[in-house]
């Protein structure tokens, strides 16, 4: 579904089908606010991303990632069936025990996730183009054109995005008390959406939610 179609529904629900009170330009801003709020508070957009593994130990997270669930590696990237999951190093102490005296080199067997990057252990001794793969929850891309943008969220979550758009519209029109009450209800109903997403996904045993996101993986697609 195109983003503009859902925006038109929201405008109709606000009694403004011609988008007179809230212009299309204003709706673009409200769209990005709404989809980012929904994406931040839920697990709806999961992706697998490939990245180049070089001879460094540290790798930044991809832009707009909200949660990392799995890191995989292969020494034969042309055969995607050979990717294997890496073991997560869960504590700083364990990471230091393995790397403090001399950082080991070789094919990665595990990883340690920090707030803004992760370490591969051992550190690769040769480069592997597209030799890394991660599974993560993402925020949708920032939309710059409602007419051209396709909604990235799954169909079962579109009603929650529509509700959030209507709430954003009410805030925009200074129907603040009404919008605040509806927003509180909206927040309380997100668990049901997450439950559906969890049923449809392959959950990792452990996960790490970074506090900030910086440099993207090199060669990431």
MIVO-407137 format. One line per 4 residues: number of its first residue (from 1); their letters; for each residue x, z, y of C-alpha. Coordinates in steps of 0.5 Angstrom, whole numbers, always signed. Layout:
<sites>
NUM	A	X,Z,Y  ...
</sites>
This chain:
<sites>
1	XXXX	+0,+0,+0  +2,-2,+7  +3,+4,+12  -1,+1,+17
5	XXXX	-7,+1,+12  -6,+9,+11  -6,+10,+19  -12,+6,+20
9	XXXX	-16,+11,+15  -13,+17,+19  -15,+14,+26  -22,+12,+23
13	XXXX	-23,+20,+21  -21,+22,+28  -26,+18,+31  -21,+13,+34
17	XXXX	-21,+6,+29  -19,+2,+35  -13,+7,+36  -15,+8,+43
21	XXXX	-13,+15,+44  -7,+15,+40  -3,+8,+40  +0,+5,+35
25	XXXX	+7,+7,+38  +5,+14,+38  +2,+13,+30  +9,+11,+28
29	XXXX	+12,+17,+31  +7,+21,+27  +8,+17,+21  +15,+19,+20
33	XXXX	+14,+27,+22  +8,+27,+17  +12,+23,+11  +18,+27,+12
37	XXXX	+14,+34,+12  +11,+32,+5  +18,+29,+3  +21,+36,+5
41	XXXX	+16,+40,+2  +15,+37,-5  +18,+33,-11  +15,+26,-10
45	XXXX	+21,+21,-9  +26,+21,-15  +31,+16,-15  +38,+14,-19
49	XXXX	+44,+12,-15  +50,+9,-17  +57,+10,-13  +64,+9,-14
53	XXXX	+68,+14,-17  +75,+14,-14  +81,+18,-15  +79,+23,-10
57	XXXX	+75,+30,-13  +70,+30,-7  +64,+26,-6  +59,+26,+0
61	XXXX	+51,+26,-2  +47,+20,+0  +43,+20,+6  +36,+23,+6
65	XXXX	+37,+27,-1  +33,+33,-2  +35,+36,-9  +40,+34,-14
69	XXXX	+38,+34,-21  +44,+31,-25  +50,+27,-24  +53,+22,-30
73	XXXX	+59,+19,-31  +62,+13,-35  +69,+9,-36  +65,+3,-37
77	XXXX	+60,+2,-32  +58,-5,-34  +54,-2,-40  +49,+3,-37
81	XXXX	+48,+6,-44  +54,+9,-44  +53,+14,-38  +53,+21,-40
85	XXXX	+51,+27,-36  +56,+32,-33  +56,+39,-34  +55,+43,-28
89	XXXX	+60,+49,-26  +55,+54,-23  +60,+59,-19  +65,+58,-14
93	XXXX	+69,+63,-19  +69,+58,-25  +71,+52,-20  +77,+56,-18
97	XXXX	+79,+58,-25  +79,+51,-27  +82,+48,-21  +86,+53,-17
101	XXXX	+93,+53,-20  +93,+45,-21  +87,+41,-20  +86,+37,-27
105	XXXX	+86,+29,-28  +83,+25,-32  +76,+23,-34  +70,+27,-31
109	XXXX	+67,+32,-35  +63,+37,-30  +62,+37,-23  +61,+43,-18
113	XXXX	+56,+42,-12  +57,+45,-5  +52,+45,+1  +55,+38,+3
117	XXXX	+59,+35,-2  +60,+35,-10  +67,+36,-14  +68,+32,-20
121	XXXX	+73,+36,-25  +77,+33,-28  +79,+29,-22  +79,+22,-24
125	XXXX	+86,+19,-25  +84,+11,-24  +78,+8,-20  +71,+6,-23
129	XXXX	+67,+2,-19  +60,+4,-20  +62,+9,-25  +58,+15,-22
133	XXXX	+50,+16,-23  +46,+21,-20  +39,+23,-20  +36,+26,-14
137	XXXX	+30,+27,-10  +30,+24,-4  +26,+23,+3  +23,+16,+5
141	XXXX	+26,+12,+9  +25,+12,+17  +20,+7,+18  +21,+3,+24
145	XXXX	+15,-2,+23  +8,+1,+21  +6,-6,+19  +12,-8,+15
149	XXXX	+13,-1,+11  +11,+0,+4  +9,+7,+3  +14,+10,-2
153	XXXX	+10,+16,-5  +7,+15,-11  -1,+14,-11  -3,+20,-13
157	XXXX	+0,+23,-7  -3,+19,-2  -9,+23,+0  -4,+29,+2
161	XXXX	+0,+24,+6  -7,+22,+9  -9,+29,+10  -2,+30,+14
165	XXXX	-3,+24,+18  -10,+27,+21  -7,+34,+22  -1,+31,+26
169	XXXX	-7,+27,+30  -10,+33,+32  -4,+36,+34  -3,+30,+38
173	XXXX	-10,+30,+41  -9,+38,+43  -14,+40,+38  -9,+45,+36
177	XXXX	-13,+51,+33  -17,+46,+28  -10,+43,+27  -7,+49,+25
181	XXXX	-12,+52,+21  -12,+45,+17  -4,+45,+16  -5,+52,+13
185	XXXX	-9,+50,+8  -5,+43,+7  +1,+47,+5  -3,+52,+0
189	XXXX	-5,+46,-4  +2,+42,-5  +3,+46,-11  -2,+42,-15
193	XXXX	+2,+35,-12  +8,+38,-15  +5,+40,-21  +3,+33,-22
197	XXXX	+10,+30,-20  +13,+35,-25  +9,+33,-31  +12,+26,-30
201	XXXX	+19,+27,-29  +25,+29,-33  +27,+36,-30  +34,+38,-31
205	XXXX	+36,+45,-33  +39,+46,-27  +39,+44,-20  +42,+45,-13
209	XXXX	+39,+44,-6  +44,+42,-1  +43,+46,+6  +46,+40,+10
213	XXXX	+47,+32,+8  +53,+28,+11  +57,+22,+8  +54,+18,+3
217	XXXX	+57,+16,-3  +62,+10,-2  +59,+3,-6  +52,+7,-7
221	X	+46,+2,-8
</sites>
